[in-house]
Amino acid sequence: MGTYLPPQHGAWAFLGLPLALAAVVTPWSPLLLPLTLGWITAYPLSYAALGLARARHRRRFARPLLLWTAAALPPAAVLVVARPWLVRVGAGYLALFAVNLWFARRNDERALGNDFVLVVECTTMVPVTWAVAVGHRSWSAPALTAVPERVWVLTIVCALVLIGSTVQVKSLVRERRDPRYRRASRAFALASLLTSIVLADRWGWPGGTWLVVPFAVLALRAFVAGRRPLRPAAIGMVELGGFLLVAAGAALAA
């Protein structure tokens, strides 16, 4: 089963957060259903593709690749027919995935640069989700100037949370012996907290206060975590709790 479902459970939280944040500022559309399905299936599909690219025994990943490709094609087809401009979006994602593929071929998938590419891929889903809901059946996507400011606010929120979580987890697991990661995690958490105050102002008070609260908690976690060793599962649960707090804060702010 491990070949069909990626073992990196934390990545599912990375996939879910942009959808949760986008739901706060996106009007309902039936197209959100195939978009969500396509987004979720894209992860195990990409995992199988990367595994096929780097593995010596490629047959292990061949069937999962076929399975998830078959699962992803129907929602992708529906979306492209309804929003032809998504072809260009898909081309952009393929370019980013080519970077993931490059890291995979070098057996360096846990590199910080590769993680940041994943952050870009996930964060972009916030405005893309909004655009799919309000867009039209044409080759022209909604203009950037038409995107509401609150969509951009939550896009930045998503990026800050995902980058902060990436550096935090590395400082506690793979790079726990390197104090530079611990310092970077704390510095970024404080910078994110200050940025959240600016974002809250752009969102509007008093609702914007709910955007600041989760970042205050995440900053506290950056300073408290690491004082005693934690198992990866416990670290993951703390990060998941932070993601849920951010999503709840965005919902309350609205």
C-alpha positions in Angstrom: 0.0 0.0 0.0 3.0 2.3 0.7 3.7 2.5 -3.1 0.2 3.6 -3.9 -0.1 6.2 -1.1 2.9 8.5 -0.3 4.4 7.9 3.2 4.9 11.6 3.8 1.8 12.3 5.7 2.6 15.9 6.4 2.3 16.7 2.7 -1.4 16.1 2.9 -1.7 19.1 5.3 0.3 21.1 2.7 -2.4 20.2 0.2 -5.3 20.9 2.4 -4.3 24.3 3.8 -4.5 26.3 0.5 -7.9 24.7 -0.2 -9.2 25.6 3.3 -8.0 29.2 3.0 -9.3 29.6 -0.5 -12.7 28.4 0.7 -13.0 31.4 2.9 -12.8 33.9 0.0 -14.1 31.8 -2.9 -17.8 31.7 -4.0 -19.3 28.3 -4.5 -19.0 26.7 -7.9 -19.6 23.0 -8.9 -16.1 23.2 -10.5 -14.6 23.2 -7.0 -15.4 19.5 -6.7 -13.3 18.3 -9.7 -10.7 20.9 -8.8 -10.4 19.4 -5.3 -10.4 15.9 -6.6 -7.7 16.7 -9.2 -5.6 18.5 -6.6 -5.7 15.6 -4.2 -4.9 12.9 -6.8 -2.1 15.0 -8.2 0.0 14.3 -5.1 0.1 10.5 -5.2 0.4 10.8 -9.0 3.5 13.0 -8.7 4.9 10.7 -6.0 4.6 7.7 -8.3 6.2 9.7 -11.2 9.1 10.8 -9.0 9.6 7.3 -7.7 9.6 6.0 -11.3 12.3 8.5 -12.2 14.7 7.6 -9.4 14.0 4.0 -8.6 16.1 1.1 -9.8 13.1 -1.2 -9.8 10.7 0.9 -11.7 7.9 -1.7 -11.9 7.1 -0.9 -8.3 5.8 2.5 -9.3 4.4 1.7 -12.8 1.0 0.5 -11.6 0.5 3.3 -9.1 1.4 5.8 -11.8 -1.2 4.3 -14.1 -3.9 4.2 -11.4 -3.5 7.8 -10.3 -3.2 9.0 -13.9 -6.5 7.4 -14.6 -8.0 9.0 -11.5 -6.7 12.5 -12.3 -7.6 12.6 -16.0 -11.5 12.9 -15.6 -11.4 15.9 -13.3 -8.7 17.5 -15.3 -10.7 17.1 -18.5 -13.8 18.7 -16.9 -11.7 21.6 -15.7 -10.0 22.2 -19.0 -13.3 22.1 -20.9 -14.9 24.5 -18.4 -11.9 26.8 -18.0 -9.5 26.4 -21.0 -7.1 28.9 -19.6 -6.2 26.3 -17.0 -4.0 24.7 -19.7 -1.5 27.6 -19.1 -1.8 27.0 -15.4 -1.1 23.4 -15.9 2.0 24.2 -18.0 3.3 26.3 -15.1 2.8 23.5 -12.7 4.6 21.1 -15.0 7.5 23.5 -15.1 7.6 23.5 -11.3 7.3 19.7 -11.3 10.3 19.5 -13.6 12.3 21.1 -10.8 11.0 18.4 -8.4 12.0 15.8 -10.9 15.5 17.2 -11.1 15.9 16.9 -7.4 14.5 13.4 -7.4 17.0 12.3 -10.0 19.8 13.6 -7.8 18.2 11.7 -4.8 18.0 15.1 -3.1 14.2 15.4 -2.6 14.5 16.6 0.9 16.6 19.6 -0.1 15.4 23.0 1.1 15.1 24.2 -2.5 12.8 21.4 -3.4 10.6 22.0 -0.4 10.3 25.7 -1.4 9.1 24.6 -4.8 6.4 22.6 -3.1 5.4 25.7 -1.1 5.0 27.6 -4.4 2.9 24.8 -5.9 0.6 24.7 -2.9 0.4 28.5 -2.3 -0.6 29.1 -5.9 -3.7 27.1 -5.4 -5.3 29.9 -3.3 -5.8 32.3 -6.2 -6.2 29.5 -8.7 -9.2 28.1 -6.7 -10.8 31.6 -6.7 -10.2 32.0 -10.4 -11.8 28.7 -11.3 -14.9 29.6 -9.3 -15.4 33.0 -10.8 -13.8 32.6 -14.2 -15.4 31.9 -17.6 -15.1 29.3 -20.4 -12.4 31.1 -22.4 -8.7 31.1 -22.9 -8.4 34.3 -20.7 -8.1 33.8 -17.0 -9.4 36.5 -14.6 -7.1 39.5 -14.6 -4.7 39.8 -11.7 -6.2 43.2 -11.0 -9.6 41.6 -10.6 -8.4 39.3 -7.7 -9.8 40.6 -4.4 -7.3 41.8 -1.9 -8.4 39.2 0.6 -7.4 36.5 -1.8 -3.9 37.8 -1.9 -3.8 38.2 1.9 -4.6 34.6 2.3 -2.2 33.6 -0.4 0.6 35.3 1.6 -0.7 33.7 4.8 -0.5 30.3 3.1 3.1 30.9 2.0 4.2 32.1 5.4 2.7 29.1 7.2 4.1 26.6 4.8 7.6 28.1 4.7 7.6 28.4 8.5 6.5 24.8 8.9 9.2 23.6 6.5 12.0 25.3 8.3 10.6 24.3 11.7 10.4 20.6 10.9 13.9 20.6 9.5 15.2 22.3 12.6 13.7 19.5 14.7 14.4 16.4 12.5 17.0 16.3 9.7 18.9 19.5 10.7 18.4 19.3 14.5 22.2 19.4 15.0 22.5 22.6 13.0 21.7 25.6 15.2 21.3 27.8 12.1 18.0 26.1 11.3 16.7 26.7 14.8 17.6 30.4 14.6 16.1 30.7 11.1 12.9 29.1 12.3 12.5 31.5 15.2 13.5 34.5 13.1 11.0 33.6 10.4 8.3 32.9 13.0 8.7 36.4 14.4 8.9 38.0 11.0 5.7 36.1 10.0 4.0 37.4 13.2 4.8 41.0 12.3 3.7 40.4 8.7 0.4 39.0 9.9 -0.3 42.4 11.6 0.1 44.1 8.3 -2.0 41.5 6.6 -4.7 41.9 9.3 -4.8 45.6 8.6 -5.2 45.0 4.9 -8.0 42.5 5.7 -9.7 45.0 8.0 -10.2 45.2 11.8 -11.5 43.7 14.0 -11.8 40.6 11.9 -8.2 40.7 10.9 -7.3 40.0 14.5 -8.0 36.4 13.9 -5.2 36.3 11.3 -2.7 37.4 13.9 -3.6 34.9 16.7 -2.4 31.8 14.8 0.9 33.4 14.0 1.4 34.3 17.7 0.9 30.6 18.5 3.2 29.5 15.8 5.9 31.9 17.0 5.5 30.5 20.5 5.9 27.0 19.1 9.1 27.9 17.3 10.7 29.0 20.6 9.3 26.2 22.8 9.8 23.3 20.4 13.2 21.6 20.5 13.8 22.1 24.2 13.3 18.4 24.5 13.4 15.7 21.8 10.0 14.9 20.1 9.2 12.0 17.9 8.4 12.9 14.2 4.8 11.9 14.8 4.5 14.3 17.7 6.1 17.1 15.6 3.7 16.4 12.8 0.7 16.6 15.1 1.9 20.0 16.4 2.3 21.3 12.8 -1.1 19.9 11.9 -2.6 21.7 14.9 -1.0 24.9 13.7 -2.4 24.5 10.2 -5.9 23.9 11.6 -5.6 27.0 13.8 -4.6 29.1 10.7 -7.6 27.8 8.8 -9.9 28.5 11.7 -8.5 31.9 12.1 -9.1 32.8 8.4 -12.7 31.5 8.7 -13.3 33.6 11.8 -11.8 36.6 10.2 -14.3 36.4 7.4 
